[in-house]
Amino acid sequence: MEKIRIEDDFEDVIGKAMAGLTLSAADLAEKSGLEPAEVDSLLAGQLSVAALRAVAPILGLSADALENLAEQAWYPPAVLPDWVALFNTPFPVPGYAEMTVNSYLFWSGPEAIAVDTGADASPLLSEVAQRGLRLKALLLTHTHRDHVAALGAIRAAYPETPVYCPEGEAIPDTVLLKEGARLTCGALEIEARLTAGHSPGALSYCLSERGADTLAFVGDAIFCLSMGKAADAYEQALRQNREKLLSLPETTLLCPGHGPITTVGDEQRRNPFYAA
């Protein structure tokens, strides 16, 4: 698989923080002491380190982390264990032809569970078949269209496999999950954690093996060096990500709905929304 691009650029992070704080470009210029044209240039992706560092504290962002993101000098070194597969499928939208979406499959013994559907389920279904696995369940982190686009294909291939969905985002013919719900897959234990904000009822699924936290499938709650847009519930999203995900051990892998996998420790140190 080709290296998955980091989902957001520095201007995306600035825009998401502005939306969450309901600040216009004019507001940001006034509060930061910049000229409106300087803010407009930042939002267009034209880097001025001085301007970037002027707006960061107004937006509650780490200036150092935001500058590092802008310099594109780092890529997460995290690697999935050999019992997890990631499928990155194109899902272009107007103005963002490069958009892709992630889905996952993990297994223990003959049992497997899928997380989200991606835009095309063919690679996931092929993996199940080639490994001779039994697809025990499909877990949905949330129900935005890019994450359920191939739901019909999975249901057609495995009509008896239950689809689990957050109770706050119910869709027909699914089993609704609440925060704290627990499932198993062979020797793996799965706990559902509420990480709403980007969407109203989103769940992240935290896996542990023999009692040790291993990884979390986080949907669009948090990305490598960014997070999902949460204009209508920004503070909730920030709080729940800190409490439910970034409180996990530093080595815990975070498997997002877009962009590359990362770790709790790297996001604590490098994510502009959460770095000190």
PEFEN-V404118 format. One record per residue. N is the residue number from 1. RES is the residue in one letter. PHI is phi in degrees with one decimal (NA if undefined). NEAR is the number of other ideal C-beta (glycine too) atoms within 8 Angstrom. Layout:
N:RES:PHI:NEAR
N:RES:PHI:NEAR
//
This chain:
1:M:NA:5
2:E:-66.6:3
3:K:-61.3:6
4:I:-79.9:9
5:R:-67.1:7
6:I:-61.7:13
7:E:-60.5:11
8:D:-113.1:12
9:D:-91.6:9
10:F:-60.7:15
11:E:-70.0:10
12:D:-67.3:10
13:V:-62.4:16
14:I:-60.0:15
15:G:-63.3:9
16:K:-66.6:14
17:A:-66.3:12
18:M:-60.4:13
19:A:-62.6:10
20:G:-65.3:13
21:L:-94.1:9
22:T:50.9:6
23:L:-107.3:9
24:S:-83.9:6
25:A:-61.2:10
26:A:-65.2:7
27:D:-59.9:8
28:L:-66.2:15
29:A:-62.5:12
30:E:-63.5:6
31:K:-71.9:8
32:S:-93.7:11
33:G:80.5:4
34:L:-89.2:11
35:E:-74.2:6
36:P:-52.7:9
37:A:-64.6:6
38:E:-68.8:11
39:V:-66.3:15
40:D:-59.2:9
41:S:-64.9:10
42:L:-58.6:16
43:L:-66.9:10
44:A:-90.3:7
45:G:87.8:8
46:Q:-94.5:6
47:L:-79.0:8
48:S:-124.5:9
49:V:-61.1:8
50:A:-62.8:6
51:A:-67.5:13
52:L:-59.4:16
53:R:-72.9:10
54:A:-76.4:10
55:V:-86.1:15
56:A:-54.1:12
57:P:-65.7:7
58:I:-63.1:10
59:L:-94.3:12
60:G:70.9:7
61:L:-103.7:14
62:S:-72.7:12
63:A:-64.3:10
64:D:-63.7:7
65:A:-66.1:14
66:L:-67.3:16
67:E:-64.6:12
68:N:-62.3:10
69:L:-61.3:16
70:A:-62.3:11
71:E:-77.3:6
72:Q:52.5:6
73:A:-96.2:4
74:W:-135.2:6
75:Y:-136.9:6
76:P:-63.8:10
77:P:-88.0:4
78:A:-60.3:10
79:V:-129.9:5
80:L:-71.3:11
81:P:-66.4:7
82:D:-75.9:4
83:W:-108.6:6
84:V:-133.1:11
85:A:-121.0:9
86:L:-111.3:11
87:F:-122.7:12
88:N:-111.5:9
89:T:-120.0:11
90:P:-65.8:7
91:F:-144.5:11
92:P:-66.4:7
93:V:-127.6:6
94:P:-54.0:3
95:G:87.0:4
96:Y:-146.2:7
97:A:-67.1:5
98:E:-85.8:6
99:M:-62.4:11
100:T:-131.1:11
101:V:-134.9:15
102:N:-100.6:15
103:S:-131.6:16
104:Y:-139.8:13
105:L:-138.2:14
106:F:-132.1:13
107:W:-148.6:13
108:S:-146.0:9
109:G:62.6:6
110:P:-83.9:8
111:E:-91.8:11
112:A:-138.5:14
113:I:-132.9:15
114:A:-98.2:15
115:V:-124.3:14
116:D:61.2:16
117:T:-109.6:16
118:G:66.7:17
119:A:-81.9:11
120:D:-142.4:10
121:A:-86.2:12
122:S:-56.4:7
123:P:-62.5:10
124:L:-65.0:16
125:L:-64.8:11
126:S:-64.5:8
127:E:-63.2:12
128:V:-59.4:12
129:A:-67.5:7
130:Q:-64.5:6
131:R:-89.0:8
132:G:65.7:5
133:L:-91.5:10
134:R:-104.8:6
135:L:-76.1:12
136:K:-79.8:8
137:A:-163.9:12
138:L:-118.9:14
139:L:-103.5:15
140:L:-104.2:17
141:T:-74.5:17
142:H:-164.4:14
143:T:-114.4:10
144:H:-61.1:8
145:R:-60.3:5
146:D:-70.4:10
147:H:-93.9:17
148:V:-125.2:12
149:A:-60.4:12
150:A:-105.6:13
151:L:-59.7:10
152:G:-60.5:6
153:A:-66.9:12
154:I:-68.5:17
155:R:-64.8:10
156:A:-66.7:6
157:A:-76.9:8
158:Y:-135.3:7
159:P:-64.5:6
160:E:-91.2:3
161:T:-77.7:11
162:P:-70.5:7
163:V:-108.0:13
164:Y:-101.2:12
165:C:-136.1:13
166:P:-58.7:16
167:E:-63.3:9
168:G:-79.3:9
169:E:-140.2:13
170:A:-61.0:8
171:I:-127.4:9
172:P:-60.4:3
173:D:60.3:4
174:T:-127.3:11
175:V:-94.3:7
176:L:-84.4:9
177:L:-113.2:11
178:K:-102.9:7
179:E:-58.7:7
180:G:91.4:7
181:A:-60.6:8
182:R:-127.5:8
183:L:-131.9:11
184:T:-130.9:7
185:C:-142.7:13
186:G:59.0:9
187:A:-86.0:6
188:L:-93.7:11
189:E:-110.9:9
190:I:-122.1:13
191:E:-120.5:10
192:A:-87.9:16
193:R:-123.6:13
194:L:-73.3:12
195:T:-133.2:16
196:A:-75.0:13
197:G:139.9:15
198:H:-63.2:13
199:S:-137.6:13
200:P:-68.2:7
201:G:-133.0:11
202:A:-56.0:18
203:L:-116.6:15
204:S:-105.3:15
205:Y:-115.8:13
206:C:-97.8:13
207:L:-105.6:13
208:S:-132.2:11
209:E:-123.0:9
210:R:54.2:5
211:G:82.8:4
212:A:-103.7:6
213:D:-60.6:10
214:T:-117.2:9
215:L:-158.8:13
216:A:-139.2:15
217:F:-91.0:13
218:V:-112.1:14
219:G:55.9:17
220:D:-104.1:16
221:A:-63.6:17
222:I:-146.5:14
223:F:-117.7:15
224:C:-61.0:15
225:L:69.7:15
226:S:-162.5:16
227:M:-157.3:15
228:G:-70.3:13
229:K:-60.6:8
230:A:-139.7:14
231:A:-59.6:9
232:D:-95.1:4
233:A:-151.3:10
234:Y:-64.8:12
235:E:-63.8:7
236:Q:-61.5:10
237:A:-62.7:17
238:L:-59.7:14
239:R:-65.7:8
240:Q:-68.6:14
241:N:-63.2:16
242:R:-65.8:10
243:E:-77.0:8
244:K:-97.9:10
245:L:-117.3:17
246:L:-77.2:11
247:S:-88.0:6
248:L:-71.1:9
249:P:-54.4:6
250:E:-56.7:7
251:T:-82.1:7
252:T:-62.0:13
253:L:-76.6:12
254:L:-109.2:15
255:C:-110.6:14
256:P:-87.6:16
257:G:-77.1:13
258:H:-144.2:10
259:G:80.9:13
260:P:-78.2:11
261:I:-70.3:12
262:T:-146.7:13
263:T:-128.7:12
264:V:-57.8:13
265:G:-61.8:8
266:D:-66.2:12
267:E:-71.2:15
268:Q:-60.3:11
269:R:-94.7:8
270:R:-119.4:11
271:N:-78.5:16
272:P:-57.2:14
273:F:-75.4:13
274:Y:-127.0:11
275:A:-67.0:11
276:A:-64.0:2
//
